[in-house]
Each structure stands twice: as C-alpha cells, then as structure tokens.
Amino acid sequence: MDVETSLSWRGPYWYAGRRPKRNSNGDEPEDLDVALVKMFERRSPLPTALPAAIVVDVTCLQDGQEDGFFDWLQAQIGNLVCEVPFYVLTGSDSVLPEGLQATAIIDRIVPDDILLMLICIHQRSLLRSEEAQLRRRVFGRIPGFGTAPHHSGSSSLLVVGLSGRFLEWQDASDQKVEVVGAFDGNMAVEFMSKRAFDAVVVDAAFDDAIDYMQQIRRDARFAGLPVLAVCEREEDLVQLFRNGASDVLVGENRKETLSRRLTSAIRFGKRRRLADRILAESHVWLRQRINEGGLGVKEYTAYLESCSNALAVRGLDLWEMRLEPENFGLTINSTQELEEFNATLLSIADATSRDEDLVCLVRDYGPVAVLKNEAGIARLQKRINAILAHTVL
C-alpha cells in the first residue's frame, strides 16, 4: 500500500459509532469532533470547520434509520467547501443504502492504525486528483500522447486466487466492469503491467493471500491500488489489513453489500488511475518545455494562483523553492555552467519530490519546485545540499 503516516490537512472528525485514532502531532482537540448521530437526531447545523475525515459505522444506526441518516449526511457533505474522505464501516450482513458515494466501504473491524493510514492515503489521493485536474486545465495536454499500459483500458477488476468463486465476483460487479482472473501473485503482476485494473480481490487461503498482496505492493506502480482480501476466519482479519489489504471481506456477504464495497473500491481506483495518467503526461510535458527555454511565466503564474486558492480552502499553503545557484552558495560563470546546474537541480528535485509537486524550469526564473508542504522543502534542501557537496559542476 502507498503508505502515508501523516495527514495532509488536519481538522475535526465527523463520526458515528467509531471515532478515528488521532495523529500524534498537531491534531485538533477531540472536543471539536462531531458526533453525527446526535446532530442528526437534533437536526442541528454542523460546524463549518473542514473535517479531516468522516467515518460512519452503520452498526451504530437504529433499524430503519439508515436511509434518513445518509440522506441528511450526504446533504451536509455537499455543503462542504471541498471533498474530504468519507468512510462507511460495515459488517458482512449490514444493509447499505443505494447510491452511497463513500470514499471507501470497509469492514468495521479495521484496526485504528490502519484506518488512520487509509485516511492519510485518501487525503493525499484527493489532493493528487485536484492537482491533476488543475494541470490539465492550465497546461493542457500533449497531442497524441500515449499512456503507460497500466494506466490504459476500461474499468476492470482483477481476481487473484483459485477459490472457485470467480462467477460470484462477476455477479457482484457492475456490468460495465470487466472481471479478469489470475491464478497467483506472479500472474497478477504480469497482467497488471499490461493493462489497467481499478481494484484487486485476493481470494485465496490466508498464507497465499499474504504472499500475493506483498507481491503486488512491492511494485511501486500498484502500491496505492485498492486491494480487497477475502478472509475465512475472523482472527486473520487484522493480519490481512497489516499486510496490504485496503479492505477485508469476512465470510459470506450480502450480494448488495458486496456489490457496493466493490463499487466503492473500483471508483477510487479508477479516479487514482486517471490522476496518475494526467500527472505522468504533465511530467513529460514539463520536461519538453525545458528544451524550449522553460515554462512561460504567464502559465506558471496562473498555476500558482489556482493551486494556492485550491489549497487555501483546506487551510494549506503552497511552498515555492527557487533553485538558484546563489541559494546554495554557488557562483556560476558561464551559460554552459548554468545549464548544467539547472539540469542537475531539476533532476534532484524531480527524484526527491512527489509526482504531484511541480518541478519545472520557468523562463527567465530558472528551475523551481512548488511543494504542498513545508516538510517537503526541508527534505529537498537537505537532499540537494548532500548531492552538491559531492558533485563537481
């Protein structure tokens, strides 16, 4: 799994029945959290502070309360200034309403640390999707640009294992989703390298399931892909989560519940894949601009303004780092030396930054790195200093 250990933005939790574990540093006080069932029963207006996440355990709702509660909650979510992670925690026999637009539907026994990790992952995923949309809008696209095989294809679900339940997975999936089977982890990774899958179900004996998930997660291309593991024994559930499962399906699930859990995972995987594809294209596009003297100042300024405004609604800042020689105690004496320096700095920044951070050459400005958090600036500065100390320019 694409492991995250810190929240991209902090805030109160909106919760029903299960209050997520808090991060160790800088979280909001617990008394700012919102108990959703009480607010629903009173029909009280919700606070305006943007939540870090919304978590609802459906087993805490009274019989017959589900539809009214989720209708009310979806309206509250629609009033937020931006999207936040929304989780529904369920049991195998829970009844879920139709049309539930949750970020993920997960077994309610998910460990606290895994739930927190998923919140961190999904927060970053939302930022990546928004970054991809912004780059497409500001920079456009490359005519005729192809995509990597693992980004290409229709919406698909990969089922790994020899349980004999393949037809059940087909039956539980949306008709528009293609379901493909793989015997083991090696075959799964081979298939995944040749075409896109939006989610994976590992339906195998416990030891094999652990092995298959680890094979998938070791490949960086699939580290953030939703992987659902089938669990025959409830005592194995926690271990499956800790070894890479995004969700664990315990025992027999209602067909409707299983279908909604699959749909939720596939929707998230498809969204992530589209963001990956756009960010990969923009990366190539920005590299091409280097040969033309860099990104135009007008385009760069438009990007900074739009990105800064988008982050501000979450209480986040944009951090711009100018990669100029004097900022690193260097004196450049010729145009050739400057070009070599720029190439070196861009290469270091590209390798150190996340793919949703903007690393580019700006005409008349020089190389820049635009990062989404202050820690990224310190990490990049340290990396550049370490490499320049052992590099002869």
C-alpha positions in Angstrom: 0.0 0.0 0.0 1.1 3.6 -0.7 1.8 4.1 3.0 1.2 7.6 4.5 1.8 8.3 8.1 0.7 11.9 8.4 -2.4 13.8 7.5 -2.3 16.2 4.6 -4.7 18.5 6.4 -5.9 18.4 10.0 -9.3 19.1 11.4 -12.0 17.6 13.5 -13.5 14.2 12.7 -17.2 13.7 11.9 -18.0 10.3 13.3 -20.9 7.9 14.1 -20.1 5.0 16.3 -16.3 5.0 15.7 -14.1 7.9 16.4 -10.8 7.6 14.4 -7.5 7.5 16.2 -5.7 10.8 16.2 -2.3 11.6 14.8 0.4 12.2 17.4 1.4 15.8 16.3 -0.8 18.8 15.8 -4.2 17.3 15.6 -7.4 19.2 16.5 -8.6 18.6 20.1 -11.1 15.8 20.5 -13.8 18.1 21.8 -14.0 19.6 18.3 -15.1 16.3 16.8 -18.7 16.0 15.7 -21.0 13.1 16.9 -23.1 12.8 13.8 -26.0 10.7 15.2 -26.7 13.3 17.9 -26.6 16.1 15.3 -28.9 14.1 13.0 -31.4 13.4 15.8 -31.5 17.1 16.7 -31.2 18.2 13.1 -28.6 20.6 14.3 -26.4 22.5 11.9 -22.9 21.1 11.6 -19.8 23.3 12.4 -18.1 25.0 9.4 -14.6 23.7 10.2 -13.4 21.4 7.4 -13.2 17.8 8.8 -10.1 15.6 8.3 -12.4 12.7 7.6 -16.0 11.4 8.0 -16.4 7.9 9.5 -19.7 6.2 9.9 -20.1 2.7 11.5 -23.5 1.6 10.1 -24.0 -0.8 13.0 -24.5 2.1 15.4 -27.6 3.2 13.5 -31.0 2.0 14.6 -33.1 -0.2 12.3 -34.8 1.9 9.7 -32.6 4.9 10.5 -30.1 4.3 7.7 -31.8 5.9 4.7 -32.8 9.1 6.5 -29.4 9.5 8.2 -27.4 9.0 5.0 -29.7 11.4 3.0 -29.1 14.0 5.7 -25.4 13.3 5.8 -24.9 13.5 2.1 -26.6 16.9 2.1 -24.1 18.1 4.8 -21.2 16.7 2.8 -22.4 18.5 -0.3 -22.2 21.8 1.7 -18.5 21.4 2.4 -16.1 23.7 0.5 -14.2 20.8 -0.8 -14.1 17.0 -0.8 -12.9 15.1 2.2 -12.5 11.3 2.8 -15.8 9.6 3.7 -15.8 6.1 5.2 -18.6 3.7 5.8 -17.7 0.9 8.2 -19.8 -2.2 7.8 -20.3 -5.8 8.7 -20.8 -8.6 6.2 -24.6 -8.6 6.8 -25.1 -4.8 7.1 -27.7 -3.2 4.8 -26.3 -0.2 2.9 -28.5 2.3 1.0 -28.2 2.6 -2.7 -26.2 5.4 -4.3 -23.8 5.8 -1.3 -20.9 7.9 -2.5 -18.3 6.9 0.0 -14.6 7.1 -0.5 -14.4 3.6 0.8 -16.6 1.0 2.4 -14.5 -1.1 4.9 -15.0 -3.8 7.4 -15.8 -2.3 10.7 -13.1 -4.3 12.5 -10.4 -2.4 10.7 -7.6 -1.6 13.2 -7.2 2.0 14.4 -3.8 2.5 12.9 -4.9 1.1 9.5 -7.9 3.4 9.5 -5.7 6.3 10.2 -3.3 5.3 7.5 -6.2 5.0 5.0 -7.3 8.5 5.9 -3.8 9.8 5.2 -3.7 7.9 1.9 -7.1 9.1 0.8 -6.4 12.7 1.8 -3.3 12.7 -0.4 -5.3 11.0 -3.2 -7.8 13.8 -3.2 -5.0 16.4 -3.4 -3.5 14.4 -6.3 -6.8 14.3 -8.2 -7.3 18.0 -7.8 -3.7 18.7 -8.8 -4.2 16.5 -12.0 -7.4 18.4 -12.9 -5.6 21.8 -12.4 -2.7 20.8 -14.6 -4.9 19.6 -17.3 -6.8 22.9 -17.2 -3.7 25.2 -17.0 -1.2 23.2 -19.1 -3.4 21.3 -21.5 -2.2 18.0 -22.9 0.3 16.6 -25.3 -1.3 15.9 -28.8 -1.0 12.2 -29.5 0.4 11.4 -26.0 0.1 7.7 -25.2 -0.3 6.2 -21.8 1.5 3.5 -19.9 -0.1 0.1 -20.2 -1.0 0.0 -16.5 -2.9 3.3 -17.0 -4.9 2.1 -20.1 -8.1 0.2 -20.5 -11.7 0.1 -19.4 -12.8 -0.2 -15.8 -11.6 -3.6 -14.6 -11.4 -5.8 -11.5 -8.7 -8.5 -11.1 -9.5 -11.5 -9.0 -6.4 -13.4 -7.8 -6.7 -17.0 -6.5 -8.3 -20.3 -7.1 -11.2 -20.3 -4.7 -13.8 -21.2 -7.4 -15.8 -18.1 -6.7 -15.0 -16.2 -9.9 -18.6 -16.2 -11.1 -19.7 -14.7 -7.8 -17.3 -11.8 -8.3 -18.6 -11.3 -11.8 -22.2 -11.3 -10.5 -21.4 -8.8 -7.7 -19.6 -6.4 -10.1 -21.2 -3.7 -12.2 -22.0 -5.0 -15.7 -19.7 -2.3 -17.1 -16.7 -3.6 -15.1 -14.6 -6.3 -16.8 -13.6 -9.1 -14.3 -10.3 -10.9 -15.1 -8.9 -13.9 -13.2 -5.2 -14.6 -12.2 -4.1 -17.9 -10.6 -1.4 -16.4 -8.3 0.6 -13.2 -7.5 3.1 -13.6 -10.3 0.3 -13.8 -12.9 -1.5 -10.9 -11.3 1.5 -8.6 -11.5 2.1 -9.7 -15.1 -1.5 -8.9 -16.0 -1.4 -5.6 -14.2 1.8 -4.5 -16.0 0.0 -4.9 -19.4 -3.4 -3.2 -18.7 -5.1 -1.1 -16.1 -7.1 -2.5 -13.2 -9.0 -0.3 -10.8 -9.1 -2.8 -7.9 -7.9 -6.3 -7.0 -9.7 -9.0 -5.0 -7.3 -11.6 -3.4 -9.5 -14.7 -2.9 -7.1 -17.3 -1.6 -6.0 -19.2 1.5 -4.5 -17.0 4.2 -0.8 -17.7 3.6 -1.2 -17.4 -0.2 -3.2 -14.2 0.2 -0.4 -12.6 2.3 2.1 -13.6 -0.4 0.0 -12.3 -3.3 -0.6 -9.0 -1.6 3.1 -8.5 -0.8 4.0 -9.2 -4.5 1.5 -6.6 -5.6 2.5 -4.0 -3.1 6.3 -4.4 -3.8 5.7 -2.9 -7.2 5.5 0.9 -6.9 3.1 1.1 -9.8 0.4 -0.7 -7.7 1.3 0.5 -4.2 -1.9 2.6 -4.0 -4.3 0.3 -5.8 -7.3 -0.8 -3.7 -6.8 -4.5 -2.7 -9.6 -6.4 -1.1 -8.8 -9.7 0.7 -11.2 -12.5 1.4 -11.0 -13.8 4.9 -12.5 -17.1 6.0 -11.5 -16.8 9.7 -12.2 -13.5 11.6 -9.0 -13.9 13.6 -7.0 -13.5 10.4 -8.6 -10.1 9.5 -6.1 -7.9 11.3 -3.1 -9.6 9.7 -4.5 -9.2 6.3 -5.0 -5.4 6.9 -1.5 -5.1 8.2 -0.1 -6.9 5.1 -1.6 -4.6 2.5 -5.3 -5.1 2.3 -7.4 -1.9 1.8 -10.4 -3.9 2.9 -11.1 -7.4 4.2 -14.2 -9.3 3.3 -15.1 -11.7 6.1 -17.3 -14.8 5.5 -20.4 -14.5 3.4 -21.5 -11.0 2.4 -24.9 -9.9 1.3 -24.8 -9.6 -2.5 -25.9 -6.0 -2.3 -23.4 -5.1 0.4 -20.6 -6.9 -1.5 -21.5 -5.0 -4.7 -21.4 -1.7 -3.0 -18.0 -2.4 -1.4 -16.6 -3.4 -4.8 -18.1 -0.4 -6.5 -16.6 1.9 -3.9 -13.1 0.4 -4.3 -13.3 0.4 -8.1 -14.4 4.0 -8.2 -11.5 5.1 -6.0 -9.0 3.0 -8.1 -10.3 4.5 -11.3 -10.0 8.0 -10.0 -6.5 7.4 -8.9 -5.6 5.9 -12.2 -6.9 8.9 -14.1 -4.9 11.2 -11.9 -1.7 9.1 -12.4 -2.2 9.3 -16.1 -2.6 13.0 -16.2 0.3 13.6 -13.8 2.6 11.3 -15.9 1.6 13.3 -19.0 2.2 16.7 -17.4 5.6 15.5 -16.2 6.6 14.7 -19.8 5.1 18.0 -21.0 7.1 19.9 -18.4 10.3 18.1 -19.4 9.7 19.1 -23.0 9.4 22.7 -22.0 13.0 22.6 -20.9 14.1 22.3 -24.5 12.1 25.4 -25.3 13.6 27.6 -22.5 11.2 26.6 -19.8 7.5 27.1 -18.9 6.1 30.5 -19.7 5.8 33.0 -16.8 2.1 33.5 -17.6 1.4 29.8 -17.4 3.4 29.4 -14.3 1.8 32.4 -12.5 -1.7 31.0 -13.5 -0.8 27.7 -12.0 0.5 29.2 -8.7 -2.6 31.3 -8.3 -5.1 28.4 -9.0 -3.1 25.9 -6.9 -2.8 28.3 -3.9 -6.5 29.1 -3.9 -7.4 25.3 -4.0 -5.1 24.6 -1.1 -6.3 27.5 0.9 -9.8 26.1 1.4 -8.1 23.2 3.3 -6.0 25.6 5.3 -2.8 24.6 3.4 -0.1 26.7 2.0 1.9 26.4 -1.2 5.7 26.4 -0.9 7.8 27.7 -3.7 11.5 26.9 -3.8 13.7 28.8 -6.3 16.6 26.6 -7.2 19.0 29.3 -8.0 22.9 29.0 -7.6 23.2 31.7 -5.0 20.7 29.9 -2.8 23.2 27.1 -2.5 26.4 29.2 -2.1 27.5 28.7 -5.7 28.7 31.2 -8.3 28.1 30.4 -12.0 30.5 31.9 -14.5 29.0 30.8 -17.9 25.8 29.9 -19.7 27.0 26.3 -20.1 27.7 26.0 -16.3 24.2 27.5 -15.6 22.5 24.9 -17.9 24.4 22.1 -16.3 23.5 23.4 -12.8 19.8 23.7 -13.8 19.8 20.2 -15.2 21.4 18.8 -12.0 18.9 20.7 -9.7 15.9 19.7 -11.7 17.0 16.1 -11.7 17.5 16.1 -7.9 14.2 17.9 -7.3 12.3 15.5 -9.6 13.7 12.5 -7.9 13.0 13.8 -4.3 9.6 15.4 -4.8 6.3 13.7 -5.1 4.7 13.4 -8.5 2.0 15.9 -7.6 4.6 18.5 -6.7 5.5 20.8 -9.6 9.2 20.7 -10.7 10.0 22.7 -13.8 12.1 25.3 -15.5 10.4 28.7 -15.8 11.6 31.0 -18.5 13.5 34.0 -17.0 13.1 32.5 -13.5 15.2 29.3 -13.6 14.4 26.0 -12.0 11.7 25.9 -9.3 10.0 23.3 -7.1 6.5 24.0 -5.9 5.6 21.7 -3.0 2.4 21.1 -1.0 4.0 21.1 2.5 6.9 22.8 4.4 8.4 19.4 5.3 9.0 18.8 1.5 11.0 22.0 1.3 13.3 20.9 4.1 13.7 17.4 2.7 14.5 18.7 -0.8 17.0 21.3 0.6 18.8 18.6 2.6 19.0 16.3 -0.5 20.3 19.0 -2.8 23.0 20.0 -0.3 24.1 16.4 0.2 24.4 15.8 -3.5 26.0 19.1 -4.4 28.6 18.5 -1.7 29.9 15.5 -3.7 29.3 16.8 -7.2 31.7 18.7 -9.4 29.7 21.1 -11.7 
